[in-house]
Each structure stands twice: as C-alpha cells, then as structure tokens.
Amino acid sequence: MNSNRFVRVMKIRQRIVLASLVAVALPLSLVFSGCAASTPLAVATPTVSPKEAVAIPSTLPMVSLYDEEAIVTLYNQAIPAVVEIKTVVSGSESPFGIFGAPNLRGQGSGFIIDTEGHILTNNHVVDGASSVNITLHNGETFAAQVVGTDRENDLAILKVDPEKISGINPLNLGDSDNVKPGQMAIALGSPFGLEGSVTVGIISGVERAMAGTQSRSITNMLQTDAAINPGNSGGPLLNSKGEVVGINTAIEASSNSIGFAIPVNNAKSLLPALLQGGEVSTPWLGISGTEIDQTLSSELSLAADSGVYIVSVVPGSPAEKAGLVPGGSDQGGPTPGGDVITAIDGRNVTAVSDLLQYLNTKQAGNQVSLTVIREGNTITVEVTLDEWPKDAFPQG
C-alpha cells in the first residue's frame, strides 16, 4: 500500500506552521433512536383535497443518530484520561530564531492506561522530540518522559508523575478482535489543538493494512468514519462500552471520511516490551510476498490455492540465509518459480498479515519453522529472525 495515500494526524508547527500527521475515519451507518414511539409505522394516509389546508405541527419529532445521553455519560467518564501532547524537536536555530534549522513544535493526543502514570500514544507523535509536555482535561500541564517506542508499529509509552494524575481513572483496554463493521466508534482527542473533542461514527471495516513508517505494514487496522483530524493522533477510539478498541493513527489523504486506528490488541501484545523502555526491536524475515488466490494459483501453476507467494527476498536477510526462493515479478505481476509459505510454527498462513502478526510475538534471534511448498513438494525451512533494519523495504 502506498504510504503517500495516508496523512499522519499529529499537528506540527514550524513556528506556527501546521503540518498534518496521522488520523482515522469511516463510512457512516445511521442508527435512529428517539423517534416518536406513539406513531405507528404503518397507518392509513388520509386523502387531502387541493383546497384543504394541511396542518403543520409546531414541533417536529426528535431524530437522533445515537443515544445522546449514553454518549454524554461515556464522554464525561472517559475524557479526564485523555491528554493533549505537545512536543519540541530541537533544530539548530540561533537564540534570535533567524539562523539554522528552526525548532519544530508538534501536537497530538494520548490516554492514560494505568495508575502508575503511563500514557499510550503514537510513536510519530513523539518521534525525535527533545521535550514532551502533556495537558490534562482540567488544564494542568506538566512534563512527560518517553519510556518506550516502536517505530514499525507506530506506538509509544510516556510516563508522568503518578501524583499528577491521582484520582483519574485509566481507560479500559478492550478486545479489538471482537470489533465488527457497523459497531459504534467514538474518537476522543485534540484535533488542531481543540482539547477535549469528541466525534462519533461507526467501524467501517476491519483487517485493513497500512504501510508503517519503515514501510512495514501495520496489520488489522480498524477503519472508521468518526471524524479524525491533525492532532487526533494517539487518541483513543472507543466502543459503545467506553473501552479502547483502537489508537487513532491515519486518514486516507484523498478522502474526508476514511481513517484508520491501530487495533488495541496490537498495543496490548507490545505493552510489556514498551514498558521495559527503549526502542522495541521488530523481528525481520526479509521477504516481499503476496496472498495467493485461485487466479494467481492458476496463472503460476501453483500446487497451493492459499498461502503467501514469495515475490522477492532481500540480499543478506534471514530469508536468503535460510534459502527461501523468490519468484520475481514483471509489469504483469508475480512470475513463476517462487516458494509458497503455508504455515509458520504450525499456524496456517493465508496472507502477509498472518506472518506479520505472528512475527510481532517474536524477537530478533528467535527461530521459526516455515512450512513451504517448493516445486510441488512440501518442505520445512528453519529461519533465524534478525532485527528489522532501518532501510528495509519488504513486508516481512
């Protein structure tokens, strides 16, 4: 997926110059409530002659897209734990601000996840920051420390003095695997610095993939039409129970209502490593592959109708060292001769996202066992994973 299609929704100011970062949005499905219950759905319509006056009611029945009282209650309960994040990335400007590179000021969102002062946000909100400050909903502002970051998965953990947030209930982390299209989605954050904003929509889609900052796909992204704008990055996407199901991350650049959130289960699986501190190393296989369907299987005369077809292998990568064979590609698409990965450590693989999800549970130096179909024969290939290089371009 072309990463240029996405706009990261953190607001960046170069002196007061705004640049957008990551956000999320989705198609709207209307749920009507509060309609006049006393009016039957099917009634006889009286005939009215052209000369008769038609009575127009002085008050129209209230129509709502959602349960307003429930949203207000949810907002009041959740918003104290949502913070505005302001950062400074040091340049080389002079004290007078006229020479060298200017300092860059950025702004995003985050949310409190425990009583120990930890705040979850996007990595791109705090990436390269020399100073980080957070502002609570009550207006209090104080310094925060960046504890752990994960560039490839675009997540970061901050920490503030627990005494500063005493009395604030952390947000509950839900289960993003149970999220379904059509369910309610509530986005909280500080778009354009407008602290304490809320927008409501639905989950428009699940299991989306988006290129991360290092060209590694972020899998299982949630798509939503709850309006998200620059400054929303790192804020929570809630379900109707007030549980966090996603971290608002990106918007489709060519659309006004298509956005994406990192599923909270991704963050939950990475929290132990993030809380340990430092940069989380992402394991690397070193291939570029594509999902096999019946058309591709027929075109390449493959012995499998599902799995991941290896298109290319990075020189010097764990995949090359293990002897995985790429098929190559031309303008018409993948060309024959490549290996097909059907399982990893006994788990079925039908898409690149299956590989990435499983690799997220591993570390550099771990060994994985790939079930591979090569020239019609099923073989096992052992691969020792390496750390994801900064200049890597393939998917896994």
N, C-alpha and C positions, 0 to 999 in steps of 0.2 A: 504494500500500500504506500502510495506516495505521501510522505510526511508533510509535503508542502501544502497538502489539502487542509491541514489542521492548523488551528490557531491556538497557541497555549494561552490560557487565560490568567496570567498574572499581569498586573498593571506595572509597567516600568516607566520611570521618569528619568530623563536625562535633563536635569534641571527641571522640571515641569514639562518634559516632553513625554507623551504616553506611547507605549508600545504594548501590543496585546500578547498574552500568553495563553494558557490552556483553559477550555471550558467545555460544558456539555449541554445538549438539548435534544428533544424528541417530538414526534407527531402527537397531536392531541386527540384523546378519546374522551367524549363528554359523558359525564355521569351526572344525571339530573337528580336533584333532591329538593325537597321543599315546595314541590308543586302542589297546587290546591287539591287536597285529598278528597274534598267533598264533591268534586266534579267527576262524574263517571267518564270512563274512557270512550264508551260508545253511547251516544244519545241521539234522539231524533232531532234533526235540524229543522226548525220552523221555517216555512216559506215567508218571505217578506216582499211585499209588492214594492215597486219602484217609488211609489208615493209615500210609503210608510217611513217614519223616522226610525233610525236604528239607534238604540241606546248604547252609549259608550261608557263602560264602567269607569268610575273616577279613580279606582286603584286597580292596577294590574297584578295578577298573582306573581309572587316572588319565584324566580327560577334561579337555581344555584348550580354551579358546576361541581360542587363538592360540599361536604358538611362543614360550613364555615366555623361553627363553634368548636368542632374537633380540631381543625387546623389552628385556630387561635390558641387552644389549650396546648396543642403539641408545640407550637412556636414558643409559647411562654415557658414551657418546661425545658426546651432544648437550647434556646438562644443564649442563655448565660454561659454555656460551654463552648460556644463558637467564638473564635477570636479573629481579629484583623492582624495581619502580619506585615510589618514594614521593614525593608532591608536597605542596606547601603553596600554597594560593590565599589570598593576603592579604585579610583583611577590614579592619574599622576598629575592632576591639575595643581597649579600653584595656589597659595592661600588667597589670591585675588580672583581665582577662577578663570583666568584668561589664557593659561598656557597648559599644554599637555592634555591627556585624556581626562574628561570630567568624571566625577563620581556619578554612579548610576543609582537611582533610588527606585525600589520596586515595592509592590504591594500585592498581597494575596490573602488567603484565608487558611484557617486550620481549626482543629477542635480538640478539646481535652478528652483523653481516653482513660485516665486513672486519677487517683487522688495524690499521686506522687509528683505531679507537675508535668507529665508527658503530654505532648501535643503532636498529633499526626497531621501531615500536610504533604504537598507535592515536593519532590526534590527541586524542580525547576523554580519553585518559589524562593528557595534559599540558596540555590547553587551559586557558589563564588562569593557569598555575602561576607563582608568584614564585620558587620554588626546587624543584629536582628532584634527587633522590639515587637511586642505583642500588645494589643489593646483589647481589654475585656468589654463586654456589652455595657457595663456600668461606667465606662470611660477611663478606667485605670490603665495606665501604660507602664510597662517595665521590660527589662532586658530578658532575652531568652538565649539559651545556648543550643547550638546544633549538636545533637548527640550522635545520630547515625543517619546515613544516606544510602540510597540505592538508585544510581543513575539509570540503569537499564529498566527498572520497574517504576521509576519516577515517584519514589516515596522518600519521606524524611521524617525523623522524630526530633522534636525540640524539647527542651526542659526549662521550666521556670521554678522559682522557689515555691514549694508546696504551700507555704503560709499565705502566699499571694492569692491562691485560688481556693482557700479553705471555704467550705460552705457551698461550693459549686459542684453539682452532680455531674460526673463524666457521662458522655453519651454511651449508650449501649451499642456494641457491635453486633449486627445481625448476621444472617446467613445469606450471602448473595447467590448461593447455588439454588435457593428456593425462589428467586425472583423470576416473575413471569411477565411477558408483554401484556400491557393493559393495566397493570397494577399502578397505584398512585406513587408519584415521586415528588419529594419536597426538597428543594435546594436552598441551603442557607449559606450566607457569606457576605462579603463586602465588595460587590461589583462596583468598579470605578470609585472605590473608597466609600461607598454608601453602606456604612456598617449596619449590621442587623437586618439585611434584606432577606426576603423570602419569596420564592416563586414556586408555583405548583403545576405539575403536569402528570405525565404517565411514563412508564417504562415502554419505550417504543420497540426495543429489540434487545436481545442478549447474545452473548458469544460473538461479539464483534472483535476484530483485531485492528490494532493501530500501531504504526511504527513508533518506537520509542526514541529517546534522544541519541542512542547509539545504533540506530537502525535495527534494533532487535524488537520484534513485535511484542506488544503487550496484549495478552490474550484475555478472552472472556469479558471484554469491556461491555458495560451497560450503556445502551443508547436511551436518551431521554429528551423530551421536548420541554421540560421545566427550564425556563429561560436562564441561561448562564452566560456571563459576560466577563471581560477582563477584570480581574480582582476576585473572581469566584474560585480560582484555582486553589485546591487544597481543602475547600469547604466540604461539609458532609452532604450526601444525598440520602434522604431518609425515606423509609416506607411509612405506611399509614399508622404503624405502631410507634413511630418515633425512633426506630432502630436505624443505625447507619448501615446502608447496603452498598454505598459506593463513595469514592472520593472524586469530586468534580475535577476534571482534568483537561478536556479539549472540546473544541467546536469544529464542525465542518466549515471551512472558510467560505465556501460558496453558498452557504445556506444560513437562514436566520433561525432555524429551529431544529437543528440536528447537533446534538452534543454527546459527549462520552464521559463516563465515570469509571475509574478503576474499581473493580469489584472488591468489596471489603475483605473477602476471603483471601485474596492475594495479599493484602496487608497483614491479615492475621497470621498467615503462614510465615511472613517475613519479620514479624514483630520481635521474636526472640533475638534474631541477628541484629536488627536495628537498635534494640535496647542495649546490646553489648557495646555499641559505639563504633565509630569509624565508618569507612566505606564498605558496604556489603559487596563481596565478590560474587559475581554471577558465573556459574559454570558454563562452559562453551564446548560444543561439539564440532562446529566448523563446517556446516553444510548449508546449501540452499536447496529447498525442496518444494514440491507441490503435491496437493492432495490428489489422489487417484480416484477418478470416477469411471463409469463404463465407457465413455467416449475416449478418454485418454488410454485406458487399458486396451481398447480395440485398436487405436491408432498406433500404439507402440508394441502391440502383440505381447502384452504382459501376462504373466502367469498369476496375476492377482487383480481383483477388481476393487480393492481398497488398500489403504496404506499411504505412505509418503514416498514419492519417487524422488530420488536424489538427482538434482539437475547439475549442481556444481559442488566441488569440495575445495576448501581453502588450502593452499600450499602451506605445509608445516603445521596444520591443525591436527587435533586429536583424531578427526575422521580420516585424514590422509594417513596418519601414522598407523591407524588400525586397518587400513587397506580398503576402505569403502570406495565404491566405484561410481563416479558420476556419469550421467548420460549426455550432458551437454544440452545446448539449445540453439535454435536459429530464429529467424524472424517469425516462423510459423509456430514456435513453441518448443517444448522439450523434444529432444531427439532420442532414439533408442540406445540401449546398452547400459543403462544405469541400474543400480541396486534399488530394491523396494524395501523400506523398513515397515514391518507389520506389527512389531511389538518392542517394548523396552522393559527389561526386567520382568517379563511375563505379562505386562499390561498392553492391551491392544492399542495400536496406533492407527488412526484413520485420517488425521490431519496434523499439520505442523504444530498447531496449538496444543495437541496432546503431548508432543515431545517437549515443548517449552514448559508446559505446566509441570510435568514430571521433573524436568531438569531444575526447576525452581526449588525442588525439595533436596537437591544435591549440592555438593561443594566441589570446588576445584580439587583434583586429586582423587575423587571418588571414581570407582569403576562401575560402568553399566554394561549390561548384556543386551545387544540388539539382535532381534530375530529378523533376518534379511532373506529376501528371495533374489537369487542371482542366477540368471540364465536358466530359470525354471526350477532350480534347486533351492531348498530351504536350508540356510546355514545360520550359525550363531557367531556373532562378531563381538569380541570384548573391546571396550573403548575406555581409556582413562581420560577423564574430563580435565580440561585446563581452564584457567581464568579467562573471562571474556576480555579480549583485547580492545583498546580504545578505538582502533581503526578498523574493527571488524565490520563487514557489510552483510554477511549472510544472516539467515533467520535463526539458526540454532547452533 
